[in-house]
Amino acid sequence: MKLSELQNLGPTTEERLNAVGVASAEELDSVGAIEAYRRLKERYPRETSLNSLYAMLGALLDVRWTELPDEVRARAKAAVSQD
């Protein structure tokens, strides 16, 4: 499945994920949102915010990123804040 077919992810995010080695929904699931976010942040530091992380998490969970539970957001934020 194309990344842009997932909820929350559009063509620009798909392009950027492809550039960092994530070319499909299955690969995003395998790599995980945290690692994908780290790759994006390294390559596109100004364009990549926590909302990108939340969008990918939501895509994997098939929910709007704005509807992610606070606990999920907090754990994800903590995971990338350790970098």
Residue pairs with C-beta under 8 A, 6 or more apart in sequence:
1 24
1 25
1 26
2 14
2 24
2 25
3 9
3 13
3 14
3 17
3 18
3 22
3 23
3 24
3 25
3 28
3 59
4 10
4 11
4 13
4 14
5 25
6 25
6 28
6 59
6 60
6 62
7 58
7 59
7 62
7 63
7 64
8 54
8 55
8 56
8 58
8 59
8 64
8 65
9 17
9 55
9 56
9 59
13 52
13 55
13 56
16 40
16 43
16 44
16 47
16 48
17 23
17 28
17 36
17 40
19 43
20 36
20 39
20 40
20 42
20 43
21 27
21 31
21 39
22 28
22 31
22 36
22 39
25 59
28 36
28 56
28 59
28 60
29 60
31 39
33 53
33 56
33 57
33 59
33 60
33 76
34 53
34 76
34 79
34 80
36 56
37 48
37 52
37 53
37 56
37 80
38 80
38 83
40 47
40 48
40 52
41 48
41 80
41 83
50 76
50 77
50 80
51 65
53 76
53 77
53 80
54 65
54 68
54 73
54 76
55 65
57 65
57 68
57 72
57 76
58 64
58 65
58 67
58 68
59 65
61 68
61 72
